C-alpha cells in the first residue's frame, strides 16, 4: 500500500491570489503546449477546457435522464481518439445508470 502513495504530498493552504496565479500559469503553459491536452472536434468545448481535456484528469458528465449523456460521451471519446492519434493515451470510461425503479422517483423530485 505504501508504494501506491509514494510521491504524494500534503495539501497546504494557499491564498486566493496564489491559487489564481498558479491557475493562470497553468493555463498559459497549456496554451503553449507545455501541458499535453486532448482536443475534441468541438472548438467551443476545447475553449471551455483551455484547449482540450488535460491528461490524467477525471471528467464527469451529468444531467437528467434522456438528455444524451451517453451519446455525448461516446462521441467525445471517438473524437478524442481520432483527433489525437499522435499521442499515446488511454481512455477509461465508467457509466453508472440508475436502476429502472429509481428513474420514475427522480422525475418526482
N, C-alpha and C positions, 0 to 999 in steps of 0.2 A: 504493500500500500504506500510506503514511503516514496518509492520510485515515481509513483503517479504524480506526486506533488512537488518533485524536485524543480527548483527554479521559481516556484510560486512566491509571490511577495504579499506582505500585509498591505492592505489599503490604508493609506494615510489621508487624513483630512486635507483638503485643499480649498483655497478661496475661490469664489465665483470668477474672479479676474484670472486667476491661474488656470482654472478649468477652461475658460473661454480662450485664453492664449494657446493652450495645448490643442484645443479643438481647431482653431484657425491654422495652426502649424500643420496639423494632420490633414486638413482639407487642402492646403496648398501642396503638401507632399503628394497627396492623391492625384490632384490635378496635373502635377508634373510627372506622374507615372512612377514615382519612387515607392508607392504602396500599390501592389497589384490589385486590380479590380476586375470584376466580371461584368461585361456590358451586356445589355439586353437589346432587343430590336426596337425598344421604345425610347426615344430621346428624352421625353419628359420624365420617365421613370429613372433613367440614368442620371438626369439632372437632380432629381429629388434625392438620390443617393450619392451625390458628388461623383459623377462619372461611373456609376455602376456599383454593384454589390461588392463589399470588401471581403477578401479572403478570411477564412476562419471566423465567420460570424454566423449567428443563428437569425434567420428571418422568419417571422411569424406572420401568417396571413389569416386574418379572422374577419368574419362577417356573419350575418344572419343566414339561415339555411336557404338554399336555392338561389343565391346571389351569383355564383360562378367561381367560387374559390378553387375548386378542383380544376376547372378548365383553365383558369388564370395560372395556377401553379404548374400545370403540365406544359402550357405554352411557354412560361418563363424558363423552366428547366430546358426545354427543347431549344429555345432561342439562345440561352447561355452556352449550351454545348456547341451549337452551330457557330455563334459569333466569336467564341474564344478558343477555337481549335488549336491556336498556337500556344496555349497554356496547358500545363499538366495539372488537372484538378479533378476532384470527385464531388459529387452531389449526394448528400444523404437526406432523404425525404421521409418524413413521417406524416401520416394522415390519420387524424383522430376524429371520427364522426360520432355523433350521438346515437345511441340505440333508438330504435323505432318508437319506443314508449315515451322518450323524452321530447321528441320533436313537437307533438301537439301541446305539451306543457310549456315549452318555450314560446309558442305563439300566444299563450295567455298572458305572459309577462309584459 
